């Protein structure tokens, strides 16, 4: 009787494991929960422990760079282990020995064939075990090119952003660097924001369908897809708030697509998402911090039409749509602690953007 109950449990475990594999690798729509989510949380806790004593962010980032790969290996091992247990339990009524059941299930899943029971039922289970092992490994391998293709598309724009918004990126810095010599060039901002609208749509589609991409870190330690997106959204919100006469459709659409992308990713990761935030609710970002950002623009002579005090309600009305989600994702992924990007899971100071030194040839002065 115990062996029959074990076989039923094994059948249910096999079905649940198959559902997890199909949901995560085949169906192009993520669902919170399941075995994959449990593995992600376990791997995340391991890496939090490993980075607890890191003295610098660069050291922490170097360790965390392996988290996505560790998750992919761990979830594959979890699926194969679940199938091993499932088929061993189903073979138990025929072998009458749980150890021999595991031996036969492992032989079949690894397609080695060193153990088998010469009866119709066990033979069918051996074939299914071999098929399950091959399919899971093959689908996981086929899954990798899609991940790295999406990663490469994402990082191209992040690399380009470093020249415009600094590293780590900061919204006011992006606007400040439109000042070239004695001229301020904002005429290319509409095209820039239109490009980032499409970038945000691509990231929304890829990262919501394959949430592990959230764990893929940029090649450079001070770069981050999330901090980059936050900087672009902040720059767009500041531009609309401080320069109402320069309002453009592209800027608004970039903001809308940006916070829509964050919401889709938040749903995929199981984070709390407010789809209709109150524009009058307070921000975590303070007015004094906003004033410092405006001061950076005033420092370079950016053409500001509203005072910081008058622009603040408009800026707050935009930022309320994405601040809480951006901060939650930055906390969960240990993103580079840039200005205006919220707290982290370790004690740290926000890092201002690094600016290249100004160098002028002596004979050009």
Sine and cosine of phi, psi and omega as CSV:
sin_phi,cos_phi,sin_psi,cos_psi,sin_omega,cos_omega
0.00,0.00,-0.67,0.75,0.00,-1.00
-0.89,0.46,-0.64,0.77,-0.01,-1.00
-0.92,0.39,-0.57,0.82,0.03,-1.00
-0.92,0.39,-0.70,0.72,0.05,-1.00
-0.88,0.48,-0.66,0.75,0.04,-1.00
-0.87,0.49,-0.65,0.76,0.01,-1.00
-0.90,0.43,-0.64,0.77,0.03,-1.00
-0.91,0.42,-0.68,0.73,0.04,-1.00
-0.88,0.48,-0.65,0.76,0.03,-1.00
-0.89,0.46,-0.64,0.77,0.03,-1.00
-0.89,0.45,-0.70,0.72,0.02,-1.00
-0.90,0.44,-0.64,0.77,0.01,-1.00
-0.90,0.43,-0.63,0.77,0.03,-1.00
-0.90,0.44,-0.66,0.75,0.01,-1.00
-0.92,0.40,-0.67,0.75,0.00,-1.00
-0.91,0.41,-0.63,0.77,0.02,-1.00
-0.92,0.40,-0.66,0.75,0.04,-1.00
-0.89,0.47,-0.66,0.75,0.04,-1.00
-0.88,0.47,-0.64,0.77,0.02,-1.00
-0.90,0.43,-0.69,0.73,0.00,-1.00
-0.89,0.45,-0.75,0.67,-0.04,-1.00
-0.90,0.44,-0.67,0.74,-0.04,-1.00
-0.91,0.42,-0.58,0.81,-0.08,-1.00
-1.00,-0.03,-0.46,0.89,-0.11,-0.99
-0.91,-0.42,-0.30,0.95,-0.11,-0.99
-0.91,-0.40,-0.80,0.60,-0.04,-1.00
-0.97,0.25,0.83,-0.55,-0.04,-1.00
-0.98,0.18,0.84,0.54,0.06,-1.00
-0.31,-0.95,0.84,-0.55,-0.07,-1.00
-0.99,0.15,0.50,-0.87,0.10,-1.00
-0.76,-0.64,0.79,-0.61,0.03,-1.00
-0.88,0.48,0.51,-0.86,0.07,-1.00
1.00,-0.08,-0.10,-0.99,0.04,-1.00
1.00,-0.01,0.02,-1.00,-0.03,-1.00
-0.88,0.48,-0.68,0.74,-0.03,-1.00
-0.88,0.48,-0.63,0.78,0.02,-1.00
-0.92,0.39,-0.63,0.78,0.04,-1.00
-0.90,0.45,-0.65,0.76,0.03,-1.00
-0.91,0.42,-0.66,0.75,0.01,-1.00
-0.87,0.49,-0.68,0.73,0.00,-1.00
-0.91,0.41,-0.64,0.77,0.02,-1.00
-0.90,0.44,-0.74,0.67,0.00,-1.00
-0.89,0.46,-0.63,0.78,0.01,-1.00
-0.88,0.47,-0.68,0.73,0.01,-1.00
-0.90,0.44,-0.61,0.79,0.04,-1.00
-0.88,0.48,-0.70,0.71,-0.03,-1.00
-0.96,0.29,-0.51,0.86,0.11,-0.99
-0.88,0.47,-0.66,0.75,0.04,-1.00
-0.91,0.41,-0.67,0.74,-0.03,-1.00
-0.91,0.42,-0.52,0.85,-0.07,-1.00
-0.99,-0.12,0.07,1.00,-0.10,-0.99
-0.88,0.47,-0.57,0.82,-0.07,-1.00
-0.99,-0.15,0.13,0.99,0.01,-1.00
-0.91,0.40,0.73,-0.68,-0.08,-1.00
-1.00,0.07,-0.48,0.88,-0.04,-1.00
-0.81,-0.58,0.38,-0.92,0.04,-1.00
-0.90,0.43,-0.60,0.80,-0.01,-1.00
-0.86,0.50,-0.65,0.76,0.05,-1.00
-0.91,0.41,-0.68,0.73,0.03,-1.00
-0.87,0.49,-0.70,0.72,-0.01,-1.00
-0.90,0.44,-0.60,0.80,0.01,-1.00
-0.89,0.46,-0.62,0.78,0.05,-1.00
-0.95,0.32,-0.71,0.71,-0.05,-1.00
-0.92,0.38,-0.31,0.95,0.02,-1.00
-0.87,0.49,-0.39,0.92,0.01,-1.00
-1.00,0.00,0.00,1.00,-0.11,-0.99
-0.92,0.40,-0.68,0.73,-0.02,-1.00
-0.89,0.45,-0.69,0.72,0.02,-1.00
-0.90,0.43,-0.64,0.77,0.02,-1.00
-0.89,0.46,-0.64,0.77,0.04,-1.00
-0.89,0.45,-0.70,0.71,-0.03,-1.00
-0.88,0.48,-0.64,0.77,0.05,-1.00
-0.93,0.36,-0.69,0.72,-0.05,-1.00
-0.90,0.43,-0.65,0.76,-0.03,-1.00
-0.94,0.34,-0.56,0.83,0.07,-1.00
-0.90,0.43,-0.70,0.71,0.04,-1.00
-0.89,0.46,-0.64,0.77,0.00,-1.00
-0.90,0.44,-0.69,0.72,0.03,-1.00
-0.90,0.44,-0.71,0.71,-0.01,-1.00
-0.91,0.41,-0.63,0.78,0.03,-1.00
-0.91,0.41,-0.66,0.76,0.02,-1.00
-0.89,0.46,-0.67,0.74,0.05,-1.00
-0.91,0.42,-0.63,0.78,0.02,-1.00
-0.86,0.50,-0.74,0.67,0.02,-1.00
-0.90,0.43,-0.67,0.74,-0.04,-1.00
-0.88,0.48,-0.74,0.67,-0.04,-1.00
-0.96,0.28,-0.51,0.86,0.07,-1.00
-0.90,0.44,-0.67,0.74,0.03,-1.00
-0.91,0.42,-0.59,0.81,0.02,-1.00
-0.95,0.31,-0.46,0.89,0.03,-1.00
-0.99,0.14,-0.27,0.96,-0.09,-1.00
-0.82,0.58,-0.70,0.71,0.00,-1.00
-0.87,0.50,-0.42,0.91,-0.01,-1.00
-1.00,0.00,-0.60,0.80,-0.06,-1.00
-1.00,0.09,-0.40,0.92,-0.04,-1.00
0.88,0.48,0.19,0.98,0.01,-1.00
-0.59,-0.81,0.88,-0.47,-0.11,-0.99
-0.91,0.42,-0.56,0.83,0.05,-1.00
-0.90,0.44,-0.68,0.73,0.03,-1.00
-0.92,0.39,-0.53,0.85,0.04,-1.00
-0.90,0.44,-0.70,0.71,0.03,-1.00
-0.91,0.42,-0.61,0.80,0.00,-1.00
-0.90,0.43,-0.69,0.73,0.00,-1.00
-0.94,0.35,-0.63,0.78,0.03,-1.00
-0.90,0.44,-0.67,0.74,0.03,-1.00
-0.91,0.42,-0.64,0.77,0.04,-1.00
-0.86,0.50,-0.64,0.77,-0.03,-1.00
-0.97,0.26,-0.70,0.71,-0.04,-1.00
-0.91,0.42,-0.55,0.83,0.03,-1.00
-1.00,0.04,0.04,1.00,0.00,-1.00
0.80,0.60,0.60,0.80,0.03,-1.00
-1.00,-0.02,-0.54,0.84,0.09,-1.00
0.94,0.35,0.45,0.89,-0.01,-1.00
-1.00,0.07,-0.12,0.99,0.04,-1.00
-0.59,-0.81,0.71,-0.70,0.03,-1.00
-0.32,-0.95,0.38,-0.93,0.07,-1.00
-0.93,-0.37,0.82,-0.57,-0.12,-0.99
-0.99,0.14,0.91,0.41,0.08,-1.00
-0.60,-0.80,0.34,-0.94,-0.13,-0.99
-0.88,0.47,-0.73,0.68,-0.04,-1.00
-0.88,0.48,-0.82,0.57,0.02,-1.00
-0.88,0.48,-0.57,0.82,0.02,-1.00
-0.90,0.44,-0.67,0.74,0.04,-1.00
-0.90,0.44,-0.65,0.76,0.03,-1.00
-0.92,0.40,-0.62,0.79,0.05,-1.00
-0.88,0.48,-0.67,0.75,0.01,-1.00
-0.91,0.42,-0.66,0.75,0.02,-1.00
-0.92,0.40,-0.61,0.79,0.02,-1.00
-0.90,0.44,-0.69,0.73,0.03,-1.00
-0.89,0.45,-0.67,0.75,0.01,-1.00
-0.90,0.43,-0.68,0.73,-0.01,-1.00
-0.88,0.48,-0.72,0.70,0.00,-1.00
-0.88,0.47,-0.72,0.70,-0.01,-1.00
-0.91,0.42,-0.69,0.72,-0.05,-1.00
-0.91,0.42,-0.69,0.72,-0.02,-1.00
-0.88,0.47,-0.72,0.69,0.00,-1.00
-0.91,0.42,-0.69,0.73,-0.03,-1.00
-0.91,0.42,-0.69,0.73,-0.02,-1.00
-0.93,0.38,-0.60,0.80,0.04,-1.00
-0.90,0.43,-0.64,0.77,0.04,-1.00
-0.91,0.41,-0.68,0.73,0.00,-1.00
-0.92,0.39,-0.38,0.92,-0.01,-1.00
-0.95,0.31,-0.49,0.87,-0.10,-0.99
-0.90,0.44,-0.70,0.72,0.01,-1.00
-0.85,0.53,-0.60,0.80,0.04,-1.00
-0.90,0.44,-0.65,0.76,0.00,-1.00
-0.90,0.45,-0.75,0.66,-0.08,-1.00
-0.96,0.28,-0.45,0.89,0.10,-0.99
-0.91,0.41,-0.72,0.69,0.04,-1.00
-0.90,0.43,-0.62,0.78,0.03,-1.00
-0.88,0.47,-0.71,0.71,-0.02,-1.00
-0.91,0.42,-0.65,0.76,0.04,-1.00
-0.89,0.46,-0.66,0.75,-0.01,-1.00
-0.90,0.44,-0.71,0.71,-0.14,-0.99
-0.97,0.26,-0.37,0.93,0.03,-1.00
-0.87,0.50,-0.75,0.66,0.00,-1.00
-0.94,0.34,-0.54,0.84,0.03,-1.00
-0.91,0.41,-0.63,0.78,0.04,-1.00
-0.90,0.43,-0.69,0.72,0.04,-1.00
-0.89,0.45,-0.55,0.84,-0.05,-1.00
-0.91,0.41,-0.46,0.89,-0.05,-1.00
-0.84,0.54,-0.58,0.82,0.00,-1.00
-0.95,0.30,-0.41,0.91,-0.07,-1.00
-0.99,-0.13,-0.54,0.84,-0.14,-0.99
-0.86,-0.51,0.07,1.00,-0.01,-1.00
0.99,0.17,0.11,-0.99,0.08,-1.00
-0.74,-0.68,0.88,-0.48,-0.07,1.00
-0.94,0.33,0.43,-0.90,-0.10,-0.99
-0.92,0.39,0.53,-0.85,0.02,-1.00
-0.56,-0.83,0.75,-0.66,-0.08,-1.00
-0.81,0.59,-0.80,0.59,0.01,-1.00
-0.86,0.50,-0.53,0.85,0.01,-1.00
-0.90,0.43,-0.59,0.81,0.01,-1.00
-0.88,0.48,-0.70,0.72,0.02,-1.00
-0.94,0.33,-0.61,0.80,-0.03,-1.00
-0.89,0.45,-0.53,0.85,-0.05,-1.00
-0.99,0.13,0.10,1.00,0.18,-0.98
-0.98,0.17,-0.07,1.00,0.03,-1.00
-1.00,0.01,0.91,-0.42,0.02,-1.00
-0.89,-0.45,0.93,-0.37,-0.02,-1.00
0.88,0.47,-0.90,-0.44,0.00,-1.00
-0.97,-0.23,0.05,1.00,-0.03,-1.00
-0.91,-0.41,0.56,-0.83,0.14,-0.99
-0.96,-0.29,0.87,-0.49,-0.05,-1.00
-0.96,-0.27,0.98,-0.18,0.07,-1.00
-0.95,-0.32,0.07,1.00,-0.08,-1.00
-0.94,0.34,-0.35,0.94,0.01,-1.00
-1.00,-0.04,-0.06,1.00,-0.02,-1.00
-0.89,0.46,-0.64,0.77,0.04,-1.00
-0.85,0.53,-0.69,0.73,0.04,-1.00
-0.91,0.41,-0.63,0.78,0.03,-1.00
-0.87,0.49,-0.74,0.68,-0.02,-1.00
-0.94,0.35,-0.55,0.84,0.07,-1.00
-0.90,0.45,-0.65,0.76,0.05,-1.00
-0.90,0.43,-0.64,0.77,0.01,-1.00
-0.96,0.28,-0.40,0.91,0.14,-0.99
-0.88,0.47,-0.72,0.69,0.03,-1.00
-0.92,0.39,-0.62,0.78,0.04,-1.00
-0.88,0.48,-0.70,0.71,-0.01,-1.00
-0.90,0.44,-0.61,0.79,0.04,-1.00
-0.90,0.43,-0.65,0.76,0.03,-1.00
-0.90,0.44,-0.70,0.71,0.01,-1.00
-0.91,0.42,-0.63,0.77,0.04,-1.00
-0.86,0.51,-0.71,0.70,-0.02,-1.00
-0.92,0.39,-0.73,0.68,-0.09,-1.00
-0.96,0.28,-0.71,0.70,-0.09,-1.00
-0.98,0.22,-0.44,0.90,0.09,-1.00
-0.97,0.25,-0.58,0.82,0.03,-1.00
-0.98,0.19,-0.55,0.84,0.00,-1.00
-0.80,-0.60,0.98,0.18,-0.12,-0.99
-0.86,0.51,-0.34,0.94,0.01,-1.00
-0.88,0.47,-0.37,0.93,0.04,-1.00
-0.88,0.48,-0.42,0.91,0.05,-1.00
-0.87,0.48,-0.50,0.87,-0.03,-1.00
-0.99,0.10,-0.22,0.98,0.02,-1.00
-0.96,0.27,0.88,-0.48,-0.06,-1.00
-1.00,-0.04,0.44,-0.90,0.02,-1.00
-0.91,0.41,0.47,-0.88,0.01,-1.00
-0.86,0.50,-0.54,0.84,0.02,-1.00
-1.00,-0.09,0.74,-0.67,-0.13,-0.99
-0.87,0.49,-0.49,0.87,-0.05,-1.00
-1.00,-0.04,0.10,1.00,0.07,-1.00
-0.98,-0.22,0.49,-0.87,0.01,-1.00
-0.37,-0.93,0.73,-0.68,0.03,-1.00
-0.87,0.49,-0.62,0.79,-0.05,-1.00
-0.95,0.32,-0.72,0.69,0.02,-1.00
-0.91,0.42,-0.59,0.81,0.06,-1.00
-0.89,0.46,-0.72,0.69,0.03,-1.00
-0.89,0.46,-0.67,0.74,0.01,-1.00
-0.88,0.48,-0.65,0.76,0.01,-1.00
-0.90,0.43,-0.66,0.75,0.02,-1.00
-0.91,0.42,-0.69,0.72,0.01,-1.00
-0.90,0.43,-0.66,0.75,0.02,-1.00
-0.91,0.42,-0.64,0.77,0.01,-1.00
-0.91,0.42,-0.64,0.76,0.02,-1.00
-0.91,0.42,-0.68,0.73,0.01,-1.00
-0.90,0.44,-0.63,0.77,0.03,-1.00
-0.92,0.38,-0.65,0.76,-0.02,-1.00
-0.89,0.46,-0.69,0.72,0.03,-1.00
-0.92,0.40,-0.57,0.82,-0.08,-1.00
-0.98,0.20,-0.62,0.79,-0.09,-1.00
-1.00,-0.02,-0.43,0.90,-0.09,-1.00
-0.78,-0.63,0.93,0.36,-0.08,-1.00
-0.87,0.49,-0.47,0.88,-0.03,-1.00
-0.95,0.32,-0.31,0.95,-0.01,-1.00
-0.99,-0.16,0.24,0.97,-0.02,-1.00
-0.86,0.51,0.74,-0.68,0.00,-1.00
-0.74,-0.67,0.47,-0.88,0.02,-1.00
-0.85,0.53,-0.65,0.76,-0.06,-1.00
-0.88,0.47,-0.59,0.81,-0.02,-1.00
-0.92,0.40,-0.71,0.71,0.02,-1.00
-0.90,0.44,-0.67,0.74,-0.03,-1.00
-0.92,0.39,-0.57,0.82,0.07,-1.00
-0.89,0.46,-0.71,0.71,0.04,-1.00
-0.87,0.49,-0.72,0.70,-0.04,-1.00
-0.90,0.44,-0.71,0.71,0.01,-1.00
-0.93,0.38,-0.55,0.84,0.01,-1.00
-0.90,0.44,-0.76,0.64,-0.02,-1.00
-0.97,0.25,-0.38,0.92,0.12,-0.99
-0.92,0.40,-0.66,0.75,0.04,-1.00
-0.88,0.48,-0.71,0.71,0.01,-1.00
-0.88,0.47,-0.61,0.79,0.02,-1.00
-0.92,0.40,-0.67,0.74,0.01,-1.00
-0.90,0.44,-0.67,0.75,0.03,-1.00
-0.92,0.39,-0.64,0.77,0.04,-1.00
-0.87,0.50,-0.67,0.74,0.05,-1.00
-0.89,0.46,-0.69,0.72,0.00,-1.00
-0.88,0.48,-0.53,0.84,-0.02,-1.00
-1.00,-0.02,-0.04,1.00,0.01,-1.00
0.98,0.21,0.38,0.93,0.03,-1.00
-1.00,0.10,0.46,-0.89,0.08,-1.00
-0.92,0.40,0.76,-0.65,-0.07,-1.00
-0.81,-0.59,0.81,-0.59,0.08,-1.00
-0.99,-0.16,0.94,-0.34,-0.06,-1.00
-0.99,0.12,-0.16,0.99,0.00,-1.00
-0.62,-0.78,0.93,0.37,-0.04,-1.00
-0.94,0.34,0.50,-0.87,0.03,-1.00
-0.97,0.24,0.86,-0.50,-0.02,-1.00
-0.91,0.41,-0.23,0.97,0.01,-1.00
-1.00,-0.09,-0.07,1.00,-0.02,-1.00
-0.95,0.32,0.50,-0.87,-0.06,-1.00
-0.94,0.35,0.44,-0.90,0.07,-1.00
-0.99,-0.14,0.34,-0.94,0.18,-0.98
-0.95,0.33,-0.62,0.79,0.10,-0.99
-0.91,0.41,0.75,-0.66,-0.05,-1.00
-1.00,0.00,0.28,-0.96,0.06,-1.00
-0.90,0.44,-0.59,0.80,0.01,-1.00
-0.89,0.46,-0.63,0.77,0.05,-1.00
-0.91,0.41,-0.65,0.76,0.05,-1.00
-0.89,0.46,-0.65,0.76,0.01,-1.00
-0.88,0.47,-0.59,0.81,0.04,-1.00
-0.91,0.41,-0.59,0.81,0.06,-1.00
-0.91,0.41,-0.66,0.75,0.05,-1.00
-0.91,0.42,-0.60,0.80,0.02,-1.00
-0.89,0.46,-0.57,0.82,0.05,-1.00
-0.89,0.45,-0.63,0.78,0.03,-1.00
-0.94,0.35,-0.64,0.76,0.03,-1.00
-0.90,0.44,-0.55,0.83,-0.02,-1.00
-0.87,0.49,-0.58,0.81,-0.04,-1.00
-0.99,-0.16,0.06,1.00,0.03,-1.00
0.98,0.19,0.50,0.87,0.04,-1.00
-0.91,0.41,0.68,-0.73,-0.07,-1.00
-0.95,0.30,1.00,-0.07,-0.04,-1.00
-0.99,-0.11,0.72,-0.70,-0.04,-1.00
-0.97,-0.25,-0.37,0.93,0.03,-1.00
-0.87,-0.50,0.48,-0.88,0.12,-0.99
-0.95,0.30,0.30,-0.95,0.03,-1.00
-0.86,0.51,-0.63,0.78,-0.01,-1.00
-0.90,0.43,-0.67,0.74,0.00,-1.00
-0.96,0.29,-0.53,0.85,-0.04,-1.00
-0.98,0.18,-0.40,0.92,-0.10,-0.99
-0.83,0.56,-0.74,0.68,0.01,-1.00
-0.87,0.50,-0.60,0.80,0.02,-1.00
-0.93,0.37,-0.70,0.71,0.03,-1.00
-0.88,0.47,-0.69,0.72,-0.01,-1.00
-0.89,0.46,-0.62,0.79,0.02,-1.00
-0.89,0.46,-0.53,0.85,0.08,-1.00
-0.98,0.19,-0.73,0.68,-0.15,-0.99
-0.93,0.37,-0.42,0.91,-0.01,-1.00
-0.88,0.47,-0.35,0.94,-0.01,-1.00
-0.96,0.27,-0.36,0.93,-0.10,-0.99
-0.71,-0.71,-0.18,0.98,-0.11,-0.99
-0.88,0.48,-0.79,0.62,-0.11,-0.99
-0.89,0.45,-0.64,0.77,0.01,-1.00
-0.94,0.35,-0.67,0.74,0.03,-1.00
-0.88,0.47,-0.66,0.75,0.01,-1.00
-0.93,0.38,-0.64,0.77,0.02,-1.00
-0.89,0.46,-0.68,0.74,0.02,-1.00
-0.93,0.37,-0.63,0.77,0.02,-1.00
-0.90,0.44,-0.62,0.79,0.05,-1.00
-0.91,0.42,-0.73,0.68,-0.09,-1.00
-0.94,0.34,-0.49,0.87,-0.07,-1.00
-0.97,-0.24,0.04,1.00,-0.02,-1.00
0.81,0.58,0.72,0.69,0.01,-1.00
-0.91,0.42,0.34,-0.94,0.00,-1.00
-0.81,0.58,0.74,-0.67,-0.09,-1.00
-0.97,0.23,0.97,0.25,0.00,-1.00
-0.99,0.17,0.20,-0.98,0.10,-0.99
-0.88,0.47,0.60,-0.80,0.07,-1.00
0.89,0.45,0.46,0.89,-0.02,-1.00
-0.89,-0.47,0.17,0.98,0.12,-0.99
1.00,0.09,0.00,-1.00,-0.03,-1.00
-0.98,0.19,0.19,-0.98,0.04,-1.00
-0.82,-0.58,0.07,-1.00,-0.02,-1.00
-0.98,0.21,-0.04,1.00,0.07,-1.00
-0.75,-0.66,0.35,-0.94,-0.02,-1.00
-0.96,0.29,0.85,-0.53,-0.05,-1.00
-0.41,-0.91,0.38,-0.93,0.10,-0.99
-0.99,-0.16,0.59,-0.81,0.04,-1.00
-0.90,0.44,0.64,-0.77,-0.06,-1.00
-0.98,-0.17,0.86,-0.51,0.07,-1.00
-0.94,0.34,0.38,-0.93,0.00,-1.00
-0.91,0.41,0.64,-0.77,0.06,-1.00
-0.99,0.14,0.75,-0.66,-0.03,-1.00
-0.93,-0.37,0.68,-0.73,0.03,-1.00
-0.92,0.38,0.60,-0.80,0.03,-1.00
-0.92,0.40,0.53,-0.85,0.03,-1.00
-0.99,0.14,0.84,-0.54,-0.02,-1.00
-0.81,-0.59,0.83,-0.56,0.01,-1.00
-0.81,-0.58,0.75,-0.66,0.04,-1.00
-0.86,0.51,0.63,-0.78,-0.07,-1.00
-0.87,0.50,-0.56,0.83,-0.02,-1.00
-0.99,0.13,0.01,1.00,0.04,-1.00
-0.98,-0.19,-0.06,1.00,-0.04,-1.00
-0.99,0.14,0.00,0.00,0.00,0.00
